[in-house]
Amino acid sequence: MNKLAVKNNSLSLDDDSLSSVDYITSHFPVIIIGGGQAGLSVSYCLKQQGIAHHLFEKNRIGHDWRSRRWDSFCLVTPNWQCKLPGFPYSGGDPHGFIPKDEIVKYLEDYAASFDPPVSEGVGVEQLRKNDEGVFEISTRAGNYTADQVVIATGGYHIPSLPRMAERLPADIVQLHSSAYRNPDSLPEGAVLVVGTGQSGCQIAEDLHWAGRQVHLSVGSAPRSPRKYRGKDAIDWLDEMGYYAIPIHAHPKKERVKAQANHYLTGRNGGHEIDLRKFALEGMKLHGRLADIQGATFAFRDDLKANLDNADAVSQSIKNMIDQYIAREKIEAPVEPQYQPPWTPADDSPPLDLLEAGIRSVVWATGYRADFGWVEVPVFDGRGEPSHQRGVTPVAGLYFIGLPWLHTWGSGRFAQVGEDAVYLAEQLMKAASHKARPG
């Protein structure tokens, strides 16, 4: 029989009887669900404040970075933005971009630095709140209760695939971007990548650089400059205070959550991704996917519009930087305005995968959230958690690590630590209030 045992301030499932080991209590003042950068950050802050808590992680620390990213993956944000509470980036390349394996090591080293009370390999299957106001947490290792709960599982849970993917012939290999590892992991022949967010563009580049014939279905995702006027665009925007803008003060308000991430890459020291240049080098670009009939893909006639819109967003970022440089009277090199090196035809004709020699399709079509295990009335009409900077209307329940929980960096290494500090303060206040007599 499996038992949950305390070992060096952490917990693990053990097949031995462990009769000499003290077993975990079934109640905690605070339980954190999710052991990624968000959950670890909250645990660090609570430990600093001396607040007893426990953290449940379904897999291993660093699981998503280890298991849901391709081999050549790098962060698109500079290393200096890795600033989890008590553990800022300390390497020798602050303006470089951490590759996948080093991201995993950064998280593992972070956990080792403060020894969080964590149970790895223990997933939470149900969360509810009873009539006494106590949270009940069901896991495969047993049932627990808590006065307060922090959900730190992020917002990207289930790979999203269009239903039309079911129509593809069985001999065409198809996989979600989370399952892609490298060009050699796909069958020989051409590859169709559907989607041009960060994952789609970077995977298309990975395949293109490996000499594979790539077809890319281009959506409406915007692109970003990498370096501009002597600095990385992210450095400029951070200096301008853009990343500190809370969602309620953002011009787009809640609508910004639905906006696709700008595509660019941190690979090979970081560079801009220009799909037009890929086309000049032989990549085949198509409009947004419209339909699938057998092995034939139909596309919308919007390729030119999508490329133009992506360029316009990139130029708008440059314009913001130009205005800041002029306003602050900063000396910076001047760069010529971007000129499109390639223009597509107005239409995107259908693509027969067999005729084009395409043997595999990579769906870079994002994820959807899955909070079905949370049986607490805290969700809005779209199924999204209702909260103000992670504090929900249900007393004692909090979220962290969601995209735009508070700022652009809330779902990233950049500002998740600031959100963790804030939530730790709210947790401490709630605990103090409960402890007062009367």
N, C-alpha and C positions, 0 to 999 in steps of 0.2 A: 504493500500500500504506500503510495506517495505521501510524504509529509512535508510541510513547509517549515524549514528550520533556519534559525538564526546562525549565520556564519560570518564573522568579521563585520558586523553591522549591516550585512546584506542578507538576502534570503534566496534560497534556491530550492527547487524540487529535488528530493533525494529519495532513492529507493530503499535505503537502509532504515532500520528502525530508529536510529539516533536517540536511543532512550536516555542518554546522558545529556542531551542538548535541551536548553530552555526554549520552548516554543513561543512563537509570536503571539502577542495579545490579539484579541479579535476586535479591539476598538482603538482608534487613533483620533487625536484632535483634528488632524488634517491628513487626507489621503490625496496624493497626486497620481493622476492616471496618464501615463505616457512618459517615457524616459529619453526623449530627444533633447535638443538644446533648450527647448522651452521648459520642459519638466525639470531638467537638471538645474536650470537657472533658478526656478522657484525653490527647489530643494536647498540650494546653496544659501539663498536669502533667509529661508526659515531656519536653517541650521545656525546661521550667524546670529539670529534673534533668539535662539534657544527654544524654538517652538517644535514640539514633538510631532513627527509626521512619518508617513511611509509612502514610497513611490512604487507603483506597479508598472512594469514595462512588458508588453506582450512578447517581444522578441529579445534582442540584445541591444545594448546601447550602441547607437550608430547604425541600426539596422537599415533604415531607408537609404542612407548614404552608401552603405555597403552593398545592398541587395537590389536597389531600384535605380541605379545609375550605370551608365556604360563605362567601359574601361578608360576612355580618354577624357572623361568628364572633369571639368574644373569649375570652381565658383566663378561667377561673372562679376562678383563684387571684390574689390581689392582686399588683401589680407588684413589690412589695418582695421577693417570693419568687423573682424572677428574679435569681439570684446564682450564675452560672456562675463557675468559678475565674478570678480576676483580672479579672472583668467584671461587677460587681454593677450592678443597675439604677441609672441616674443621672438619670432624668427628673424632672419636677416633680410627678408624681402617683403617689407610692408606694402609695397605697391605691386607685388606679384599676385598670382591667383592660385589658391591651394588646389591641388588635384585630389581626386576622390579618396585615395588611400590615406592621405594626410588629413583630410576632413575627419575621417573615422578616428584616426589617432588623436586628433585634437579633442574630440568628444570623450574618448576613452581616458586621455590624460586629465581632462577636466574632472571627470568623475573620480579618478584616482586622487586628485588634489584635495578633495574634501570628504571622500568616503561617504556618499549618500546612503541612507537606509533604503535600498532598492531591491525589489524582487524581479529579476530578469526571467523571461519565459513564463510569466504569469499574466494572462490577458483578463481584462474585466469583461464579463459577459452581460452584466446588468447593473444599472444604477437607478435607485429609486429613493424616495424620501418618505418615511413612515409618518404616522399621525402624531408622533411625539417630536417631530422635527429633526429626527436623526437620519442621516443618509445610510442606506444599506447597499453594500457593494458585493456582488457575487462574482467569484473568480473560479477558475478550474482548480485552484488550490484551497478553496474554502470561502466562507462568507465572512465579511467584515463590516464594521460600522464606523462612521466618522461624523464629527460635528460639522466639518467643512470639507469640501471637495474641489480640487482644481483639475479641470479637464485640459490636458496638454497634448492632445493627439493630433493637433493641426487640422487642416481642412482638406487634405488630399489623401483620400483613403482607398477608393476603388477606381481602377483604371476604367476610363470611359471609352466605349467603342460604339460607333453608330450601328444600328440594327441592320443596315444594308450590308454590313460586312458579312452577314450570314449567307449572302448570295454568291460569294466567291467560290469558284471551283475548289474542291478539296486538295488538288495538287498544288495550289498556290499557298505558300507558307505565309501566314500573317501573324503578327505579334504587336503588342502594345509597346510603346517606347520604353516603358519600365522594364521590359524583358530583353531589350536589345543590349548586347554587350560589345560587339566589334564586327567589322566586315566579314571576318572569317566564320562567324557564327551563323551567317545566312547562306542559303544555297548559291551556287554559282549563277551568274546572269545578272540582268539589270534589277534595280530595286525601285519601287515606288514608295515615297514617303508622303504621308498625308498630314498636313498641318505645319504651320510655320511660326509657332511660338519658339521659345528658346530651345526646347528639346528637338523639335522638328528640324530647325535650321542647323543646329549643331550636329545632329545625326546625319543629315544630308551632307554636311561638310566632311564628316568623318568618312563616310562612304566615298565621296568624291575624291578626297585626298588619297584614298586607297586604290584609286583607279577604276572604281565601279561606275557603270552607267547609271545615273540617278535621274529619276523623274520626281518632281516635287510639286505637290498640289498646294498652291499658295493661298493662304487665308488673309484675314484682315489685321493680323498682328503688326504692331508698329516696330520700327527699328530705332536703334540708338547709336550715336557716335561713340567710339571708344575713347580715343585721345583727340583733343581739340584745343588748339591754341596753347600748346605746351603742357597740358595736364590731362589726366583721365577725366572724362565727363562726370564720373561719379564724384571725383574730388571737387570739381567745380560746384556741382549741385549741393554737395554736403556743405561746402563753404558758404553757399548762398542761403542755407537754412531750409532747402526744399524738403529734405528728408525728415525734418522735425515738424512738418505741418500735420496737425491731427486731422483725422478724416472729417470731422465736423466743420473744419475751416477750409477744406479742400474745395476748389471751384466745382468739382463734380459730385461732391458729397458721397452718398452711398453708392452712386453709380460707378465710382472708380474701382469698386471691388470686382466688377464684371470685366474690367479692361484687361486684355491679354498683356503679359509681360513683354517688354521691348526685347527684341532679339539682338544679341551680340555674344561674344565668347571670351573666356579667360584663357583659352588654350594657347600654348606657345607664347606666353607672355601677354596674351590678351590682344584682340584685334576686332575690328568692325566686321560685320557680315553684310555683304552686298550681294543680293541674289542676282542682280544684273550681271555682275562679274562672273558668277558661276555659269550663267547662261552663255557668256562669251567663251567659257572654257569647256562647254559641251553639256552642261546639265540641262535637262529639258524641264521647263517650267510650264505649269498649267494653272488654270483658275481654280476657284474653290470647288470641291467635289459636290456634284449635284445628284448623281444617281449611279447605280451599278446594275447592269444586266449581264449575267453570266460573267465572262472575263472582260467585259467592256465597261470602262469608266467614262461617265459623262461629266463635263465640267462647266461651270458658269463662265460666261464671257466677261470676267471681271479681273483678269490677270493684270492688265495695264492699270486699272483703277487701284488695285491693292498695292502694287509696287509704288505708284505715285503717292498714295496715302502714307505708306511707310516712309518714303523719302521726306514727305512734308512734316511728319512728326520729328524725324531726325533733325530737319532744318529748324523746327520750332525750338528744339532743345539748344541748338547752336545759337539761335537768336536770343534766347534767355541769357546764355553765357555772355554773348556780345554786349548785351545791355548792362549786365552786372559789371563787366570789365570797364565799360565806359563810365558808368556811374561812380565806381570806386577808384577810377583813374589808375588802373592796374596796367603795368607794362607787360604785354603778352604778344607773342608773334601773331601775325595776321595770316589767315588761310583763305585760299580762293573758295568761292561757293561751289558746291557739288554740282557736277554736270553728269546726267545719266549716260553711262557708256553703251547702253543697249536698250532698245524699246521693243516690246512684243507686238505681235499682231493683235488686232481687235478681238479675235475670237480664239477659243480654246477647243479645238476639235476633239471628238471622242478618242479614247486611247484603248486599243485592244492589247491587253497585257501579253497574250501569247505571241502576237505578231511582233511586239516590241521586245520580246525576250525577257520579260519581267517574271521572275520566279518567286518574288517575295514582296510583301507589303508591310511597312512599318506605320502603325497608327500613332501619330503624335497628337492625340486628340484629348489630352488632359485627363483629369480625375473628377470624381464627384465625392462629396462628403457622405459619410455613413454614421449617423448618430442614433440609429435605431435602438441601440442598447441603452440609451439614456431615457428612462421613463420618468422624466420630470417635465412639467409643463413650462418650458422655457424657450420654445421655438416659435418663430414667426410663420406667416402664411407661406413662405418659400422654403420652410424647413431649416432656416438658418438660426443660430443661437441669438436671442435678444440680449443685449448687454451694453453697458457703457464702460468702455475701456476694460472689458473682461469681467466686469461685475454684473451679474444677472439680476433680474427682479426676484429670483428665488433666493432667499437668505442663505448664505453659506455656500453657494455654487458659483464657480468662476471658470472662465475660459482663458487660455493663453496660447499663443503661437498661430492664431488664425491670421490669414492675409488681411491687412488693414484693420487689425484689431484696434489699433490707435493711430499708427503712422505707417508709412511705406515699409519701414523696416521691421514691423511687428512680427512678420512671419519669417524673418531672416536673422542671421547672426548680428546684424547691425544694431537693431533696437529691441530685440526680444529681452535682453537683460534689463532695460529700462522698464519694460512692462512687468517683469518679474519683481523688481524692487517695489513698484507701485502696488502690485497685488499682495506682496508680503505685508506691506503696511496695512492694507485692508483686512487681511486675515488676522493680523495682530490686534487691530482695533475691535474686530468682531469677537475675538476670543476674550479680550479684556472686558468688553461689555457684558458678555455672557457670565464671566466670572464674578462680576459685581453682585453683592448681596441685594436682594429685593428686585 
